[in-house]
């Protein structure tokens, strides 16, 4: 059975369009997958001086307290390695990603584990796999200069080695709610047809 990692970053639940479209996408591309849900709205630790100190300490030299400090990050990193497919819901908040998604990124970016520095530049260490990013916005056109979210996330994923990224826009939902949502559902369904 394939493994799918679902990352929800919307602060909303029942009314979240990114969650609704993630449901729709997963039911089409991987209906029988073993799904791990990472709901960032439930809370994610923020980087602190002690977290950074633990990250920068070689694993063999870490204290019990440092290992405990990295426990949540280790689980999140392992989820990325274990998944065969990743689906990320990315609402745009004030032109950028939700703070919880940025906090998650800060935890999973670890030199020597998810990326490494080489003489020719950084190299991602997570094996490449399909990643689907559902980007929702009230007014920001996805892919426009105002969209600082999808560019940031695709750049970050590539930094970790995840370059097979498909961005699915559900944008300007406050401009034309019905039309924008219908168009977004069509984009989701087109991904399902392409994956079949």
NORLIN-V883785 format. One record per residue. PSI is psi in degrees with one decimal (NA if undefined). Layout:
BEGIN
PSI ; PSI
END
This chain:
BEGIN
132.9 ; 155.7 ; 132.2 ; 131.4 ; 122.0 ; 124.8 ; 113.9 ; 129.2 ; -0.9 ; 138.8 ; -17.6 ; 157.6 ; -82.5 ; -34.3 ; 11.2 ; 119.8 ; -37.3 ; -35.9 ; -41.8 ; -43.7 ; -30.6 ; -42.5 ; -47.8 ; -44.1 ; -47.0 ; -38.0 ; -20.4 ; -41.7 ; -22.8 ; 60.0 ; -23.8 ; 10.3 ; 154.7 ; 106.5 ; 126.1 ; 125.8 ; 125.3 ; 98.6 ; 98.9 ; -18.6 ; -17.7 ; -11.4 ; 142.1 ; 134.1 ; 144.2 ; 151.7 ; 141.2 ; 173.4 ; -38.0 ; -34.5 ; -46.8 ; -41.7 ; -40.8 ; -41.8 ; -39.7 ; -3.2 ; 130.0 ; 141.7 ; -41.3 ; -19.7 ; 0.3 ; 143.2 ; 168.7 ; -38.8 ; -38.3 ; -39.0 ; -40.2 ; -37.0 ; -31.7 ; 5.4 ; -48.3 ; -42.2 ; -39.8 ; -39.6 ; -45.4 ; -38.8 ; -44.0 ; -34.6 ; -39.3 ; -41.1 ; -37.8 ; -28.4 ; 145.4 ; -27.8 ; 147.6 ; 135.2 ; 124.5 ; 126.0 ; 121.5 ; 88.3 ; 146.4 ; 120.8 ; 113.7 ; 45.8 ; -13.8 ; -177.8 ; 160.6 ; 146.4 ; -34.5 ; -35.9 ; -38.1 ; -40.0 ; -40.9 ; -45.2 ; -41.5 ; -33.1 ; -34.9 ; -12.0 ; 100.6 ; 117.1 ; 132.7 ; -10.5 ; -57.0 ; -13.0 ; 163.4 ; 154.4 ; 135.2 ; 167.8 ; -22.8 ; 6.1 ; 179.3 ; 148.7 ; 128.0 ; 144.4 ; -3.3 ; 125.1 ; 135.5 ; 144.0 ; 163.1 ; 131.9 ; 128.9 ; 123.7 ; 117.2 ; 110.2 ; 121.7 ; 145.2 ; 153.3 ; -42.2 ; -19.7 ; 125.5 ; 124.9 ; 132.8 ; -5.7 ; 168.3 ; -22.3 ; -16.1 ; 94.2 ; -1.3 ; -55.4 ; -37.2 ; -42.9 ; -48.2 ; -41.9 ; -36.1 ; -45.0 ; -45.9 ; -41.7 ; -35.4 ; -31.7 ; -6.9 ; -0.1 ; 94.9 ; -8.8 ; 72.3 ; 128.1 ; 121.4 ; 127.1 ; 114.8 ; 132.9 ; 73.0 ; 164.4 ; 43.2 ; -22.3 ; -15.2 ; -47.3 ; 78.5 ; -49.8 ; -46.7 ; -41.4 ; -41.4 ; -39.9 ; -43.4 ; -40.5 ; -41.2 ; -37.8 ; -38.7 ; -40.5 ; -45.7 ; -31.5 ; -35.1 ; -41.7 ; -42.2 ; -38.8 ; -31.2 ; -15.2 ; NA
END
